[in-house]
């Protein structure tokens, strides 16, 4: 595939959007990758990092190996993700603590539109497709109702495993890797490490993520190659089920004190904005949800126009 510098800059911006989504516990970078039209290329490129790549490197040199792994694409994308995570961690952290309704509303609209987008890719519906849709919706919804672990674990082995598990969720549309980190009790530790530039912790989580990514991407690539419609149906269900997690209006049932001595919500349930205790900010919430929804429709139109 022949690309110009402008194309790689656009891929970098898509990576930044993925990074911003992955920082939020409830939104999946995989969803952004899918709706921006790079999901299958991402899976294919990552899965090319294998033993054959080292043989190519040994026999044909670095240039051939770089081309085999689609290096320019991956470098542009992951550079965008890295820049986004490093630069937006503070901003996202601030919005989660101070303007959660508005932040969740924007992502709710974005994810809601992505359901339509992903479902439209399914060329044939049958009983199995519908069953997979329902089962994956239930599974994703169930995951969003689980309570996070009370104690935050900062051991390097645990953080390595957390990175490997979370990255699998991050490349699944609808399943939030950041939320998996919250469930495991590792989210605050990792976000703080990024904020404080703790390279030891970042490197440990990153190594786990690389191992998990290389393994899981091969499975997803095989599913897309052999059972694309079924895979898309399951991914659509995952996104539908995840909507509960990013519903803007929550009632906090129990609280916990984190490692910094700050009280944070522990167990929350979704409630109607009309029964929400406090200012529901409905006009601004609806506006931001609409902006998120229209943004996906715009991206889809641009993708179709480009094709």
Secondary structure as UniProt FT lines:
FT   HELIX           5..23
FT   TURN            25..26
FT   HELIX           29..35
FT   TURN            36..37
FT   HELIX           39..47
FT   HELIX           51..60
FT   HELIX           62..68
FT   TURN            69..70
FT   HELIX           71..98
FT   HELIX           100..119
FT   TURN            120..121
FT   HELIX           127..145
FT   HELIX           156..170
FT   TURN            173..174
FT   HELIX           177..184
FT   HELIX           187..195
FT   TURN            196..197
FT   HELIX           199..226
FT   HELIX           228..242
FT   TURN            243..246
FT   STRAND          250..257
FT   TURN            259..260
FT   STRAND          263..270
FT   HELIX           273..275
FT   HELIX           282..306
//
